Amino acid sequence: MAKRSRRQSGFYDTIEYIGPRPQKPKRRKPFGGWVILLVSLGIAYGFGRRFASTALAGQLGTTSATIESTCEKLASSPAFGERLAAAAIAQTRTPVEYDETFYPIAYPNGDVPANKGRSEDVVIRGYRALGLDLQQLVHEDMEKSFREYPQLFKASGPDANVDHRRTANLQRFFERHGETLTTSNKDLGQYQAGDLVIWTSPERVTQDNVETRIGIVVPSPDGSAKPWVVHNNGSGPVWENRLIDRQILGHYRFSR
């Protein structure tokens, strides 16, 4: 509303405005939500590209033909470790769903469904292909010396269904009956085909509250001296260049 006021000498010739105070137009922010979205997408793309490149590099050379030729060569070797490596690499042919479910299984030579498994099952199945049943070996040793093993889940005695499928028990068994070797990641020449390696594992926490995973050392697909591993990292048995990607907690050699 406007109001005219009067001076003694006459009328005002200006208008006094009475009403809401005019607002200055707001300045637009230089960085809107769409800019933030574009930046986020760029970061995600860069990270994804790097991750994909790393994964591809880890698997590079592990074709079906390479798997077959490497298995054929190692399986005929007189060295137990190389035959174990062949049995490990052979497992990468078949998809396996990562599964930590408890299964009641037969004894001895019991196994979970062939299309399921976890890191320990790669080792168990590798040794079983060579005639050694870790289910029976671990169970018999735990029956004799149960207190020498980690007391997992407050168990009161051995359980042939699952004891051999726990990395902590396998580690103790290999310490007791195999060779315990150094865990340095500087001298890769100390790692031979068929060696067992236990790493820290950020992917999962095991029953003893220590993040661990176990795998088998194998040759690289290109025939170089650099050792690779076969392990189940959550996506089934894979043949990868990841021996020293994580902290090595244990390094063992076991044969009979």
N, C-alpha and C positions, 0 to 999 in steps of 0.2 A: 504494500500500500504506500502511496506517496502523499505528502502533506505540504500544502503551501503555507508559508508563514508570512507575516506582515511586519515590515519595519515602520517606524514612525514616519519615515519619509516616503513610504510607498510599499509596493509589493516586492517580495523576493523575486528575482528573475532566475533563481536556481531551484532545483528540486532536491529535497532531502529524502533519501531512500530509507524506509523502515521495513525490515524483513530479514531473511537468513543471509548470513555473510557469504558473499560469493566465494566458491572454492577454486583454488588453483588446479588446473588440470594435472593429474598425476603423471609423473614421468614413467615411461615403460622401462622395466628392468632389462638390462642388456642380455641377461641369460634367463630365458624362459624355460619351462618344463621340457620343451622339445629339445633344447640344447643339452640338458642334463641327460635325457634319454639317449641322444646320439652318442654322447661321451661314454655312457654305460655300455652301449652296444659295441662301441669301438674297443673298449677294454675287454669285454667278454670275447669278442672275435679274436683279439690278439692272444689272449690266454688259451682259447680253444685251439688256435692254430699251433701254438707252441706245444700244447699237450698232445695234439694229434701227431705232430712231427716226432715227438719223443716216443710215442707209442709205436709209430711206424718204424723208427730207427731200431727200437727194441726187438721188433718182430722181423726185421729185414732179412731176407734170405731163407726163412723157414717155410718154403713151399712144400707142397705134397711130394714132389720129386726129391727134394733135399731130405725130407724126413725119411723117405723110403731108402734112399742110397746110404744115408748115415746109419740108420738102424741095421741095414744089411752088413755094413762094414764092421760096426761095433759088436754086433751079436756073434760074429765069428771069431772074435778076439779071445786069446787065452787068458786075458786079464779079467778078473771078476768085476772090477770097477767099470770097465768099458762095457761089459755085458749088462750091468745094472743101468748104465747110462742109456743103452739101447732100449731097455725095458721102460725107462722113464720117458724117453722121446716118443716111443710108440704110443704112449697114452695121449699125446697131443693130437692124435688123429680123430679122436672121438669126443664130441661135446659132453661135458659133465656139469651138471647143475651144482653150484656150491650149496652144501646143506650140512648144518651142524646138528641136525636132529638126532636124538638117541634112538638107535635101532637095536632090538634084541636080535642077535645073529647066532649062527651055528658055531660050534667049537669042536675041533680046530678048523682052520681054513675057512672061517666065516667071513662074510663080506656084506656091506650094505649094498643096495641096488646099484647096478653097474653104471647107471646114468646119474648117480649122485656121489658126492664126496667132498672132502676138504683137503687141506694141505697134507695132513698125515696120511691120507689114503693114497696119495701119489707114491709115498715111500713104501707103504704096506704092499701095494699092488706091484711095485717094481721088484721088491724082494721076493714076493710070492711067485712071480714069473720065473725066478731063478731057483725055486724050490725051497725057499726059506720063509717060514710062516712067523712073522713078528707077533701075531696074535698069541700063538702058543709060546713062543720064546719069552715074551714079556710077561705073560701070565704065570708061567712056571717060575720065572725069576722073582716075581712079586710074591708068589706063594712062599718061597724060601726066605725072602728078605723084604717083607712088606714095609717095615719101618725105614728102610734105606731109600724108599721112594717118596716123592712129595705126597703129603697127606691131603689130597684134593677132595673138596666137598665133604670133608670130615668122614670119609669112607672108613669103615671098620675092617675092610678086607678087600682082596682083589676082585675085579669084575671083568670077566673075559669078554663081555660084550663091548666094552668101551675103553679099557685101560690103555691098550695099544694105539688108540685113536686120539691120544692126548700128547701134545708135543713135549710137555714136561716129563712125562713118563718115558717117552722115546729117548729124550736127552739123557736121562739117568741110566737107561739101559745101555746106550752107546758108551757112556762114560765108564760103566762097569765092565763091559765085555768087548769094546772096540778100542781103537786108538783115538786118543784126544789130541788134536793138533792145534797149531796156533791160529789165531783169528785175525791176523794182520791183513789189511787191505792194500798194503804196499807191494808185497811180493806175491803176485797172482800165480806164479809158478808152483807154489805150494799146494794149490788146489787141483786135485786130479779127478778125472772122470769117475763117477760113482761115489765121491765123497758126500757126506751129509752136512748141510749147513743150516744153522738156526739163526734167524734174524729177529730184530725188533720189527713189529708190524703195527703201523698206525691205523690199519684198516679194522682191527678187531681187538678185543680184550678176551683173553682166554680164562679158563677156570681158575688159574692160580693168580689172576690179576696182573700178569705180566704179558705185555703185548708181544707175541711171538708167532713165527711161522717157520715151517721146515721145508727144505727142498733138496734136490739132488743136483750135484755139479755134473755138467755135460760139456762136450766140445762145442765150439761155435760152428754155425752152419757153413762158414766160408773156409773152414780148415785152419784158421789162424790159431796161435797159441793162447789167445785170450779165452778163459773159461766162461761159459754161460751156465744157466740153470734151468731146470724144469721144476715148476712149482704150481700150486693152485693158489692164485692171489685173489680169488673171489669170482673168477670168470672161467673156471675149469683149468685143467693142466695146460700150461703154456711154456714154450721154449723161448727164453728171453735173455737178453744181455743185461741182467740186473743183479749180478752177484754182489757188487759192493755198493748198491744204491742205498742200502740201509745198514745200520750197525750190526755187525756179525757177533752173535753171542756164543755160538758154539760151532765147532768144526770137528767132524768125526769120520772115521773110516772103519767099516765093519763088514766082514765076510767070514764065510766058513768053508 
